[in-house]
Amino acid sequence: MHTLTVGTPAARSDSECASTPANTVRLGPKTARAMSRYLRTRSQHKGSLLAELWLADQGTRALAANGIKLMPKRRGRRAGVANVHAHRWRHNFRPRVERAGGDTGDLMLLLGWTSDEMPRHYGASAAAERAQESQSRLGIGERV
């Protein structure tokens, strides 16, 4: 596994450093290679000295929040996948973590959630599927 530290003190003000720790994100080998390629390409960009990780295609500025929001939509359209947006992965991530043996606490730490409401919200879309899997696993309705 590889790691990427996000929100390092050099990129934040002194007041932010006191209240917001840096986050370390674990990356698998494929993602680490993709990030390495991006960082090599980024180093040649006009805005390479900016602290922000994601840079706009042209000019010397960081990719704005709206640009970050639009990027997955563009990539999805290019790949022929409809309705791609960042939160789509949050809805899919919870059941994957649970199936791999993770729990709500793991999920909250991985995604930076501080409220128990968030796992419930993002897990609601998979609740029926989980219930059907439980029914099948327990054999409910098979012992008549």
Backbone as CSV, one residue per row, in Angstrom:
resi,resn,N_x,N_y,N_z,CA_x,CA_y,CA_z,C_x,C_y,C_z
1,MET,0.829,-1.186,0.000,0.000,0.000,0.000,0.873,1.250,0.000
2,HIS,0.354,2.288,-0.596,1.015,3.583,-0.638,0.122,4.573,0.101
3,THR,0.682,5.699,0.491,-0.120,6.708,1.179,0.084,8.078,0.541
4,LEU,-0.924,8.911,0.712,-0.888,10.302,0.268,-1.388,11.122,1.444
5,THR,-0.622,12.116,1.872,-1.049,12.967,2.973,-1.673,14.212,2.381
6,VAL,-2.908,14.493,2.815,-3.688,15.600,2.282,-3.883,16.633,3.380
7,GLY,-3.784,17.901,3.022,-3.990,18.954,4.007,-2.785,19.120,4.911
8,THR,-1.604,19.035,4.328,-0.386,19.179,5.122,-0.285,20.594,5.667
9,PRO,0.401,20.776,6.795,0.510,22.113,7.389,1.038,23.172,6.435
10,ALA,1.908,22.824,5.493,2.453,23.823,4.570,1.365,24.434,3.700
11,ALA,0.271,23.697,3.481,-0.785,24.176,2.603,-1.909,24.857,3.369
12,ARG,-1.789,24.935,4.720,-2.861,25.502,5.525,-2.342,26.639,6.392
13,SER,-3.259,27.468,6.841,-2.872,28.564,7.726,-2.587,28.017,9.127
14,ASP,-1.939,28.812,9.959,-1.605,28.375,11.323,-2.849,28.011,12.118
15,SER,-3.933,28.781,11.978,-5.144,28.484,12.744,-5.762,27.158,12.300
16,GLU,-5.658,26.820,11.019,-6.186,25.545,10.538,-5.368,24.386,11.069
17,CYS,-4.055,24.570,11.167,-3.169,23.491,11.623,-3.513,23.052,13.031
18,ALA,-3.905,23.995,13.876,-4.206,23.662,15.260,-5.468,22.821,15.373
19,SER,-6.423,23.048,14.487,-7.709,22.366,14.636,-7.954,21.258,13.620
20,THR,-7.206,21.209,12.541,-7.452,20.235,11.489,-6.194,19.436,11.198
21,PRO,-6.169,18.169,11.610,-4.970,17.377,11.339,-4.883,17.016,9.862
22,ALA,-3.675,16.713,9.411,-3.496,16.225,8.047,-4.148,14.851,7.955
23,ASN,-4.681,14.500,6.808,-5.296,13.197,6.591,-4.393,12.364,5.704
24,THR,-4.189,11.142,6.085,-3.405,10.226,5.281,-4.360,9.270,4.598
25,VAL,-4.260,9.198,3.293,-5.130,8.356,2.486,-4.299,7.203,1.942
26,ARG,-4.790,5.986,2.155,-4.085,4.822,1.622,-4.495,4.613,0.174
27,LEU,-3.518,4.308,-0.663,-3.765,4.092,-2.083,-3.265,2.712,-2.487
28,GLY,-4.057,2.037,-3.303,-3.600,0.780,-3.866,-2.573,1.044,-4.954
29,PRO,-1.913,-0.008,-5.441,-0.844,0.170,-6.432,-1.290,0.881,-7.711
30,LYS,-2.472,0.544,-8.236,-2.934,1.190,-9.476,-3.179,2.680,-9.260
31,THR,-3.829,3.014,-8.144,-4.104,4.418,-7.853,-2.811,5.168,-7.593
32,ALA,-1.874,4.541,-6.894,-0.580,5.182,-6.632,0.159,5.472,-7.941
33,ARG,0.108,4.524,-8.890,0.758,4.767,-10.197,0.077,5.923,-10.929
34,ALA,-1.261,5.959,-10.885,-1.991,7.048,-11.555,-1.653,8.392,-10.909
35,MET,-1.593,8.442,-9.572,-1.244,9.687,-8.886,0.186,10.099,-9.222
36,SER,1.078,9.137,-9.301,2.465,9.435,-9.647,2.547,10.041,-11.048
37,ARG,1.800,9.463,-11.991,1.770,10.018,-13.356,1.213,11.440,-13.343
38,TYR,0.110,11.645,-12.579,-0.482,12.975,-12.505,0.521,13.973,-11.920
39,LEU,1.181,13.599,-10.841,2.122,14.522,-10.198,3.304,14.862,-11.109
40,ARG,3.763,13.879,-11.904,4.838,14.173,-12.870,4.339,15.162,-13.923
41,THR,3.127,14.934,-14.422,2.553,15.848,-15.417,2.307,17.213,-14.791
42,ARG,1.781,17.227,-13.567,1.481,18.464,-12.850,2.738,19.313,-12.671
43,SER,3.882,18.668,-12.460,5.127,19.415,-12.226,5.529,20.251,-13.443
44,GLN,4.992,19.925,-14.618,5.290,20.670,-15.839,4.246,21.757,-16.122
45,HIS,3.190,21.811,-15.326,2.082,22.757,-15.516,2.513,24.161,-15.090
46,LYS,1.932,25.176,-15.723,2.253,26.568,-15.370,1.980,26.859,-13.896
47,GLY,0.981,26.188,-13.322,0.615,26.433,-11.921,1.229,25.444,-10.955
48,SER,2.322,24.816,-11.338,2.908,23.747,-10.519,3.325,24.196,-9.118
49,LEU,3.552,25.481,-8.912,3.968,25.955,-7.588,2.798,26.200,-6.639
50,LEU,1.570,26.087,-7.145,0.398,26.253,-6.284,0.313,25.094,-5.298
51,ALA,-0.221,25.370,-4.107,-0.339,24.344,-3.064,-1.450,23.333,-3.372
52,GLU,-2.466,23.748,-4.107,-3.590,22.856,-4.389,-3.135,21.685,-5.248
53,LEU,-3.730,20.534,-5.005,-3.349,19.332,-5.738,-3.849,19.361,-7.177
54,TRP,-5.104,19.730,-7.367,-5.717,19.663,-8.699,-5.646,21.020,-9.371
55,LEU,-5.110,21.040,-10.586,-4.935,22.287,-11.331,-5.837,22.325,-12.552
56,ALA,-6.277,23.535,-12.915,-7.083,23.716,-14.113,-6.231,23.374,-15.337
57,ASP,-6.886,22.937,-16.402,-6.161,22.551,-17.614,-5.308,23.679,-18.163
58,GLN,-5.857,24.884,-18.108,-5.141,26.014,-18.694,-4.926,27.085,-17.637
59,GLY,-3.910,27.890,-17.826,-3.653,28.984,-16.906,-2.851,28.538,-15.694
60,THR,-2.795,29.429,-14.709,-2.002,29.153,-13.515,-2.903,29.168,-12.283
61,ARG,-3.981,28.442,-12.329,-4.879,28.432,-11.173,-5.288,27.011,-10.820
62,ALA,-5.741,26.893,-9.575,-6.212,25.599,-9.098,-7.573,25.295,-9.724
63,LEU,-7.886,24.032,-9.795,-9.204,23.619,-10.271,-10.210,24.033,-9.210
64,ALA,-11.203,24.806,-9.595,-12.218,25.292,-8.660,-13.136,24.144,-8.235
65,ALA,-13.883,24.363,-7.165,-14.802,23.334,-6.652,-15.753,22.857,-7.745
66,ASN,-16.263,23.768,-8.545,-17.169,23.367,-9.614,-16.451,22.523,-10.661
67,GLY,-15.186,22.838,-10.933,-14.404,22.036,-11.877,-14.186,20.628,-11.363
68,ILE,-13.956,20.518,-10.049,-13.793,19.200,-9.441,-15.101,18.428,-9.527
69,LYS,-16.214,19.129,-9.373,-17.533,18.502,-9.468,-17.817,18.026,-10.894
70,LEU,-17.407,18.813,-11.870,-17.688,18.480,-13.272,-16.773,17.391,-13.838
71,MET,-15.581,17.243,-13.284,-14.605,16.296,-13.828,-15.137,14.861,-13.904
72,PRO,-15.707,14.302,-12.825,-16.229,12.929,-12.945,-17.359,12.809,-13.977
73,LYS,-18.190,13.844,-14.087,-19.267,13.818,-15.092,-18.683,13.712,-16.494
74,ARG,-17.648,14.511,-16.762,-16.999,14.473,-18.078,-16.365,13.113,-18.339
75,ARG,-15.667,12.601,-17.342,-15.019,11.295,-17.500,-16.063,10.191,-17.711
76,GLY,-17.171,10.279,-16.982,-18.247,9.308,-17.141,-18.830,9.337,-18.540
77,ARG,-19.105,10.532,-19.027,-19.641,10.651,-20.401,-18.667,10.074,-21.406
78,ARG,-17.385,10.380,-21.234,-16.360,9.878,-22.153,-16.309,8.345,-22.133
79,ALA,-16.556,7.750,-20.958,-16.513,6.286,-20.814,-17.853,5.635,-21.136
80,GLY,-18.891,6.465,-21.411,-20.206,5.919,-21.718,-20.984,5.489,-20.489
81,VAL,-20.656,6.058,-19.312,-21.353,5.726,-18.069,-22.216,6.912,-17.671
82,ALA,-23.512,6.656,-17.496,-24.457,7.727,-17.166,-24.440,8.037,-15.674
83,ASN,-24.826,9.248,-15.340,-25.063,9.667,-13.960,-23.840,9.494,-13.053
84,VAL,-22.679,9.859,-13.527,-21.468,9.772,-12.703,-21.321,11.071,-11.915
85,HIS,-21.179,10.935,-10.608,-20.916,12.073,-9.732,-20.173,11.557,-8.513
86,ALA,-19.489,12.444,-7.805,-18.625,12.037,-6.697,-19.377,11.262,-5.625
87,HIS,-20.574,11.680,-5.292,-21.298,11.010,-4.214,-21.803,9.627,-4.603
88,ARG,-21.790,9.319,-5.862,-22.187,7.975,-6.291,-21.285,6.937,-5.631
89,TRP,-20.003,7.264,-5.506,-19.062,6.332,-4.896,-19.302,6.191,-3.403
90,ARG,-19.767,7.231,-2.742,-20.067,7.127,-1.310,-21.209,6.136,-1.082
91,HIS,-22.206,6.152,-1.972,-23.325,5.215,-1.834,-22.873,3.779,-2.077
92,ASN,-21.936,3.579,-2.972,-21.441,2.235,-3.274,-20.390,1.766,-2.277
93,PHE,-19.717,2.693,-1.623,-18.587,2.362,-0.769,-19.006,1.657,0.523
94,ARG,-20.097,2.128,1.135,-20.507,1.544,2.410,-20.737,0.032,2.307
95,PRO,-21.552,-0.441,1.361,-21.753,-1.898,1.306,-20.460,-2.666,1.018
96,ARG,-19.562,-2.078,0.255,-18.284,-2.747,-0.044,-17.440,-2.882,1.216
97,VAL,-17.424,-1.829,2.043,-16.666,-1.882,3.298,-17.262,-2.947,4.209
98,GLU,-18.583,-2.974,4.305,-19.240,-3.954,5.178,-19.006,-5.380,4.701
99,ARG,-19.097,-5.610,3.408,-18.876,-6.955,2.872,-17.438,-7.426,3.098
100,ALA,-16.519,-6.469,3.178,-15.111,-6.809,3.402,-14.801,-6.964,4.898
101,GLY,-15.828,-6.829,5.735,-15.635,-7.017,7.161,-15.449,-5.734,7.947
102,GLY,-15.535,-4.585,7.286,-15.417,-3.307,7.979,-16.705,-2.971,8.700
103,ASP,-16.620,-2.071,9.667,-17.822,-1.670,10.392,-18.059,-0.171,10.221
104,THR,-19.105,0.319,10.885,-19.476,1.726,10.753,-18.353,2.647,11.232
105,GLY,-17.660,2.248,12.300,-16.545,3.063,12.793,-15.441,3.196,11.761
106,ASP,-15.116,2.088,11.090,-14.104,2.125,10.024,-14.541,3.079,8.924
107,LEU,-15.795,2.940,8.531,-16.348,3.756,7.452,-16.277,5.241,7.808
108,MET,-16.661,5.561,9.040,-16.649,6.965,9.461,-15.232,7.537,9.438
109,LEU,-14.253,6.755,9.893,-12.865,7.238,9.868,-12.350,7.384,8.439
110,LEU,-12.648,6.403,7.591,-12.161,6.447,6.206,-12.712,7.638,5.433
111,LEU,-13.986,7.976,5.683,-14.622,9.038,4.912,-14.694,10.376,5.645
112,GLY,-14.157,10.421,6.856,-14.120,11.682,7.593,-15.458,12.110,8.158
113,TRP,-16.342,11.168,8.416,-17.663,11.499,8.965,-17.587,11.596,10.473
114,THR,-18.292,12.556,11.050,-18.331,12.701,12.500,-19.708,12.384,13.062
115,SER,-20.691,12.214,12.213,-22.061,11.937,12.651,-22.482,10.537,12.215
116,ASP,-23.188,9.826,13.100,-23.720,8.502,12.751,-24.780,8.580,11.657
117,GLU,-25.287,9.773,11.417,-26.318,9.942,10.390,-25.774,9.685,8.988
118,MET,-24.515,10.023,8.765,-23.951,9.881,7.423,-23.913,8.421,6.957
119,PRO,-23.433,7.470,7.764,-23.461,6.078,7.301,-24.882,5.592,7.014
120,ARG,-25.841,6.040,7.832,-27.245,5.640,7.568,-27.717,6.215,6.235
121,HIS,-27.395,7.482,5.991,-27.829,8.134,4.753,-27.245,7.431,3.531
122,TYR,-25.939,7.197,3.570,-25.292,6.605,2.401,-25.514,5.103,2.290
123,GLY,-25.984,4.470,3.348,-26.264,3.040,3.293,-27.691,2.715,2.938
124,ALA,-28.572,3.721,2.951,-29.996,3.472,2.699,-30.239,2.859,1.328
125,SER,-29.460,3.265,0.348,-29.678,2.767,-1.010,-29.374,1.278,-1.136
126,ALA,-28.567,0.731,-0.224,-28.223,-0.687,-0.289,-28.939,-1.511,0.781
127,ALA,-29.818,-0.890,1.574,-30.465,-1.581,2.693,-31.302,-2.769,2.224
128,ALA,-32.082,-2.592,1.177,-32.938,-3.693,0.694,-32.095,-4.865,0.207
129,GLU,-31.017,-4.568,-0.478,-30.130,-5.625,-0.971,-29.511,-6.397,0.193
130,ARG,-29.090,-5.668,1.237,-28.523,-6.341,2.414,-29.562,-7.214,3.094
131,ALA,-30.795,-6.727,3.190,-31.862,-7.505,3.822,-32.121,-8.797,3.047
132,GLN,-32.136,-8.719,1.727,-32.352,-9.916,0.909,-31.197,-10.895,1.056
133,GLU,-29.976,-10.397,1.153,-28.825,-11.271,1.368,-28.916,-11.967,2.717
134,SER,-29.362,-11.236,3.742,-29.536,-11.834,5.066,-30.608,-12.914,5.025
135,GLN,-31.705,-12.617,4.351,-32.786,-13.597,4.236,-32.281,-14.875,3.571
136,SER,-31.529,-14.728,2.528,-30.995,-15.882,1.809,-30.002,-16.657,2.684
137,ARG,-29.114,-15.935,3.348,-28.102,-16.563,4.196,-28.740,-17.311,5.365
138,LEU,-29.800,-16.735,5.943,-30.467,-17.355,7.087,-31.471,-18.417,6.676
139,GLY,-31.783,-18.481,5.393,-32.741,-19.481,4.914,-34.160,-19.179,5.315
140,ILE,-34.476,-17.910,5.547,-35.826,-17.530,5.947,-36.794,-17.877,4.814
141,GLY,-37.842,-18.594,5.148,-38.831,-19.001,4.165,-38.530,-20.369,3.555
142,GLU,-37.361,-20.935,3.874,-36.977,-22.244,3.335,-37.300,-23.373,4.301
143,ARG,-37.611,-23.039,5.531,-37.883,-24.069,6.545,-39.366,-24.061,6.899
144,VAL,-40.202,-24.294,5.917,-41.647,-24.248,6.121,-42.167,-25.628,6.473
